[in-house]
Amino acid sequence: MSKILVDTIDTRSGTSNITIGSSNASQITLKSGATLTNFPDNSPILSIGLNSTQNINDNTWTTIVFDTEILDADNIYNTSTGVCTPTAGTYLMIFCANVGGDTNSSLQNAGVRFSVGGTVTAEQTVNSASNNTRYANLVTSYIHTFDGSTYVLCQAYNDVSSGQASVFGGSSPRFGATFQMVKLI
């Protein structure tokens, strides 16, 4: 094994890529405890919550417009429209919501889902008609690769026997609904 001792490796004039290893290399080993710097991090990262209860139309999938940004590192979420447009990359998304009706109603069916570019990608639903409850806590998650222009919406569905269908709000750190995204790749 040969050893090369240098302080800086740089490209020669007129080139912009440095290749470490050849087509025969299958592994690059760093010493234990080595720190790598100037690599892209898992940004953007998003964490938002619903502080105020959002009334939704009964029997209709409705976009949730989160009103509290906890962390939006790259400004990818629009708090006026509920549209999230992440930069290119693969993301883990998690959407939690407390859906139900007012005190005069019982929940028949409820659901939460992601709509990516207008296509439903992940959905969690529950039928509560048999147990006469007023609300349900639902969670859905999904991993999706975005191209930098495709948007995602968090949507909720609520079918109540009477009264107002809602996604309940709450104060930090116990929001009635939350949406988190983290870039994986």
N, C-alpha and C positions, 0 to 999 in steps of 0.2 A: 504494500500500500504506500502511495506517495502522499506527501503533505505539501501544501502550498500555503505560505504565510503572507497575507496581504491585509491592508486596512480598508481598502475600497476597491470594488470591482465596478467598472463603468463600461459603457459601450464605446466603440471606436466611432470617429466622426462619420456621419452619414447613416448610422444604424440606430434603431430604437429598441430592439429586443435583446435580452440576455437569456440564453438557454443554459440551464444547469443540468448536466447529465446528457446522455445521448439516447437514442432509441432503445439502447440496451439497459438503461437505468430504470429500475422499478421502485427505488426507495431513496429518499434523501433523509439522512439522520442528523439531528441536531443534538448537541450535548444536553444532558439533563439540566433543567432549570434555565435553558436559553429563552430569551424573550424576543419575539418577532415584532417589529414595529412597522408602521405605515401600511398595514393591510386593511382592506375594507372591513368595517364592523357589520354587525347585523342590524344596520339602520336602513330604512326607517323603522321605527317602532311606534305603535299607536296604542293608547289606552284611553277610552272615553266612557262616560257614564250618562245615564238619564236621571237628572235631579227632579224635574217636574213630570208629573203624570201626563202621558200623551194619550188623548182619546183617539180611538181608531174606529173606523166603520165596521159594524157587525158583519160577519161573513165575508170579509174582504182582506186580502193580503195588503198590508200597509207598510210603507217605508218608515222606519224609526229614525227620527232626527234627534240625535244625542245632543244635549245642551251643555255638557261639561267635559272639556278636554283636560285630562290628567297629564297626558304626554302625547305630543304630536311632533316628533323630532323634525320631520321634513314637510310639515304642513300639507299632509295628504288628505285630510278630512275637511269637508265643508259643513260647518254647523248650521248653515241656513237651509241646505237642501238634503243633507243626509248622505251625500255622495262621497265615497272614498275612492281616490284614484292613486294607487300606489305606484312607485317607480318600478321599473322592470326587475323581476326576480321571483323567487319562490317564497311564499309566505304561509305561516300557520295562522289561521283565523279562529277566534272563539267568540261566540255570541250567546249571552245569557239574558233571559228576560222573565219577569214576573207578569204574566198576563191574566186578565180576569174581568170581572164586572163589578158594578157598584153594589152597595149593600142590599139592593132589591132584586138581585139576579143570581142565577146559578150558571156556572160554566158548562157548556155543552161540549165544545171542541176548542182546542187552541194549538198554535204552532209557531215556530220560529224557523227562519231559513235565510240562506245567502242567495242573492241574485247577482251573478257575475256577468256583466255585459248584457243583461236581460235574460240570462238563462239560469234556472234554478240549479244550484250545485250541491247543496246539502240542506236537509230539512228534518226537523224533529217535531212530531205532533203527538197529541194526547186526546183521548176521548174521556171526558169527565162526567158525562151525563148520568152514569150509573151511581156515582158516589156523591152527587149533589154538593160539590165544592164551589167556591166562589172564584178561586184563582189557581194557577199552576205555575211552577217554576220550571222553565225549559232551557236546555243548553244544546247548542250544535257547534260543531267544529269542522274545519275543512282545510286541506293544504291545496294551494292553487298557484300556478305559475302565471304571473302577469307580464304583459308586454310594455307597460309604461303608459298606455292610453286606455286600457280597459278599467272600468269602474266596478265597485262592489257596493251593494245595498244590503242592509240588515232589515228584514221584514218580519212582521208578526201578524198572526191571524187569530181572531177571537170570535167565537160564536156563543153568545149568552142568551139565556131564556127571555130576559127583558132587561131594560135599563141600558146603561152606557158600557160599551166594551172599551178596555183600556190596557195600556202597558204602564204599570205603576212606576212612579218615580221614587226617589229616596235620597237621603243626603250621604255625602262621602263619609266613610268608605263603603257604605251599604246602599249603593245605587239600586234602583228597581230594574235596570237593564245596563249591561256593559258590553263593550266590544273591544277586543284586543287583537292586534296583529303584530307579528314579528317576522322580519325577513330571515329566512333560513339560508338561502343561497343567493 
